[in-house]
Amino acid sequence: MKSTFVAALAAGGMMLGASQAFSADEITLQLKWVTQAQFAGYYVALEKGFYEEEGLDVTIKPGGPDIAPAQVLAGGGADVIVDWMPSALATREKGVPLVNIAQPFKTSGMMLTCLKENNVTSPEDFPGKTLGVWFYGNEYPFLSWMAHLGIPTDGGPEGVTVLKQGFNVDPLLQKQAACISTMTYNEYWQVVDAGIAEDQLNTFKYEDEGVATLEDGLYVLEDDLADPKFKEDMVKFVRASMKGWKWAEENPDEAAEIVLDYDDTGAQTEKHQKRMMGEVAKLTAGSNGALDPADYQRTVEVLLGGGSDPVITKQPEGAYTLEITDAALAK
């Protein structure tokens, strides 16, 4: 297994050996979740030396169930984070000035996965059911979707009962919920690997339901963008990261193996990571890293359309910049 910290130090050491006068700029990236193919582009960029080519010494910090990327960023524990836009915009409205500087993921991978035996064949069947939902900022897309459908989430007879779902698929396997939150590249396949055939499942993709919101984007603090040197480093970081993502799309199996090399927990399997990388590549396809303003506005409208309790209450201002990707793509 490789330690990202050790790898970064080693890269820095090699560069210093080549030129004692040169010192790489240190950048710390905080991931939204644990080391897995969801973040393959960054690990590829580190392993293949794309960050080193830009004069960057990058440390990648895995996330986990008790790690909130925005809090890490606000506390000075990272320079840039991976987060979902609903969480980022809600956090910004609460006073932490997150700014999207790049959007590697073009398409949403979020969905609800239901056992067919629970007779959920369309969203009209949701009322009266128990649905598993992730929290810690991941609940916002679901709550917006229910608000668009006009379905209460208070557990009443006309609404749904929300089960606070851990980051696993146990509520479906143990039949505690009719449907659970899954990602196309991860938990859905955990359900299948647990022995439930795909033809025993119904899935509802947020993309197909017209309530998709942007997922894994890169965010920094607004005040940091006032520093020209920081902006220069972010241009380099985004350029190298997108080079890593495009390489991963073209070489999914090798990209998954690189991710496995950086998984110090040993919890991931080759089969799952290769399958995950194949699905993740579908979500990054079509993105050159630049945020599409139309995709941004679609996300904002979904979050604003939350009835009496929307995720955000007003149009955000200054929540993204194209300046970093414009410069990164110009080279």
GIJO-V416611 format. One record per pair of residues at least 6 apart in sequence whose ideal C-beta (glycine too) atoms are under 7 Angstrom apart, sorted by the first residue. I is the first residue (numbers start at 0). J is the second residue. D is the distance in whole Angstrom. If there is no record, write none. Layout:
i j d
I J D
I J D
This chain:
i j d
0 260 7
0 262 6
0 263 5
0 265 7
1 260 5
1 261 5
2 263 6
3 45 7
3 58 6
3 59 4
3 261 6
4 58 6
6 45 6
7 56 5
7 57 6
7 58 5
10 51 5
10 56 6
11 23 5
11 56 4
14 21 6
14 23 6
14 51 6
15 21 7
23 54 6
23 55 6
23 56 4
24 54 6
24 55 6
24 56 7
24 232 5
25 56 5
26 55 5
26 57 5
26 78 5
26 79 7
26 232 6
26 236 6
27 58 5
27 60 6
27 77 5
27 78 5
28 41 6
28 57 6
28 59 5
28 60 7
28 77 7
28 79 5
29 60 5
29 62 7
29 68 5
29 71 5
29 72 7
29 76 7
29 77 4
29 80 4
30 38 5
30 59 7
30 60 7
30 61 5
30 62 5
30 81 5
31 62 5
31 68 6
31 81 5
31 82 6
31 215 7
32 62 5
33 61 5
33 62 6
33 63 6
34 61 5
34 258 6
34 261 5
34 262 5
35 258 6
35 267 6
35 272 7
35 275 6
36 254 7
36 255 5
36 258 5
36 272 5
36 275 4
36 276 4
36 279 5
37 184 7
37 215 7
37 275 7
37 279 6
38 81 7
39 247 4
39 254 4
39 255 7
39 258 5
39 276 6
39 279 7
40 103 6
40 240 6
40 243 4
40 244 3
40 247 5
41 59 6
41 240 6
41 243 6
42 59 7
42 257 5
42 258 5
42 261 5
43 243 4
43 246 5
43 247 5
43 254 5
43 257 6
44 50 5
44 239 5
44 240 5
44 242 6
44 243 3
45 57 6
45 59 6
46 257 5
47 243 7
47 246 7
49 239 4
49 242 5
49 243 5
50 57 4
50 239 5
52 239 7
53 235 4
53 238 7
53 239 5
54 235 7
55 232 7
55 235 6
55 236 6
55 239 7
60 77 6
62 68 6
64 166 6
67 135 7
67 136 7
68 80 4
68 81 7
68 82 5
69 80 7
69 82 6
69 90 5
69 95 6
69 97 6
71 77 5
71 80 7
72 80 5
72 220 6
73 95 5
78 219 7
79 217 6
79 218 7
79 219 5
79 233 7
79 236 7
80 218 5
81 215 5
81 217 6
82 216 7
82 218 5
83 136 7
83 214 5
83 215 7
84 99 7
84 212 6
84 213 4
84 216 6
84 298 5
85 139 4
85 140 5
85 212 5
85 302 6
85 310 6
86 136 3
86 139 6
87 97 5
87 99 7
87 218 5
88 302 6
88 311 5
88 315 6
88 318 6
89 139 6
89 310 5
89 311 6
90 97 6
91 97 5
91 315 6
91 318 6
92 311 5
92 312 7
92 315 7
96 220 6
96 221 4
96 222 7
97 218 5
97 220 7
98 218 6
98 219 6
98 221 5
98 224 6
98 317 7
98 318 6
98 319 6
98 320 6
99 216 5
99 217 7
99 218 6
99 290 6
99 318 6
99 319 4
100 217 5
100 218 7
100 219 6
100 233 6
100 237 7
100 320 6
100 323 4
101 216 7
101 217 4
101 237 5
101 288 5
101 290 7
101 323 6
101 324 5
102 213 6
102 216 5
102 286 6
102 288 7
102 289 7
102 290 4
103 215 6
103 241 7
103 244 5
103 283 5
103 286 6
103 288 6
104 213 7
104 214 5
104 215 4
104 216 7
104 282 5
104 283 6
104 286 7
105 282 7
105 283 6
105 284 7
105 285 5
105 286 4
106 206 6
106 281 7
106 282 5
107 205 5
107 206 5
107 211 4
107 212 6
107 214 6
108 182 5
108 183 4
108 184 5
108 214 7
108 278 7
108 282 5
109 140 6
109 182 6
109 205 5
110 181 6
110 183 6
110 202 5
110 203 6
110 204 4
110 205 6
111 130 7
111 178 4
111 180 6
111 202 7
111 203 5
112 171 7
112 178 6
112 179 6
112 181 4
112 187 6
112 190 6
112 200 6
112 202 5
113 119 4
113 177 6
113 178 4
113 200 7
113 201 5
114 171 6
114 177 7
114 199 7
114 200 7
115 199 5
115 200 6
115 201 6
117 128 7
117 177 4
118 124 6
119 125 7
119 128 6
119 177 6
119 178 6
119 201 6
120 201 6
122 148 6
122 203 7
122 208 7
125 150 6
125 159 5
126 150 6
126 157 6
126 158 6
126 159 6
127 156 7
128 159 6
128 177 4
128 178 7
129 160 4
129 162 5
129 175 7
129 176 5
129 177 6
130 159 5
130 161 6
130 162 7
130 176 6
130 177 7
130 178 5
131 162 5
131 164 4
131 170 4
131 171 7
131 176 4
131 178 7
131 179 3
131 180 6
132 138 5
132 141 5
132 161 5
132 162 7
132 163 7
132 164 6
132 180 6
133 164 5
133 166 7
133 180 5
134 163 6
139 302 7
139 310 5
140 205 6
140 210 7
140 212 5
141 180 7
142 152 6
142 305 6
142 310 7
143 210 6
143 301 5
143 302 6
143 304 7
143 305 5
143 310 6
144 205 7
144 208 7
144 210 4
145 152 5
145 159 7
146 304 6
146 305 4
146 306 4
147 210 6
147 304 6
150 158 5
150 159 6
151 157 6
151 158 3
152 158 6
152 159 6
152 161 5
154 160 4
162 170 6
162 175 6
162 176 5
164 170 6
164 179 6
164 180 6
168 179 6
168 186 5
168 189 5
168 190 5
168 193 7
170 176 4
170 179 5
171 179 5
171 190 6
172 193 6
181 187 4
181 190 7
183 278 5
184 275 5
184 278 4
184 279 5
185 275 6
188 271 7
188 274 6
190 200 7
191 197 6
205 211 4
210 301 5
212 298 4
212 301 5
212 302 7
213 294 6
213 295 7
213 298 5
217 237 7
219 233 7
221 317 7
223 229 5
224 230 6
224 320 7
230 323 7
233 323 5
234 323 6
234 326 4
234 327 5
237 288 6
237 323 6
237 324 6
237 327 4
238 327 4
238 330 6
241 287 7
241 288 4
244 283 5
247 254 4
247 276 7
247 280 7
248 280 5
248 283 6
248 284 6
251 273 7
251 276 4
251 277 5
251 280 6
252 273 5
254 276 5
255 272 4
255 273 4
255 276 4
258 272 6
259 267 6
259 269 6
259 272 6
287 328 6
288 324 5
288 327 7
288 328 7
289 321 6
289 324 4
289 328 7
290 319 5
290 321 7
295 319 6
299 314 7
299 315 7
302 309 6
302 310 4
302 311 5
303 309 5
303 311 6
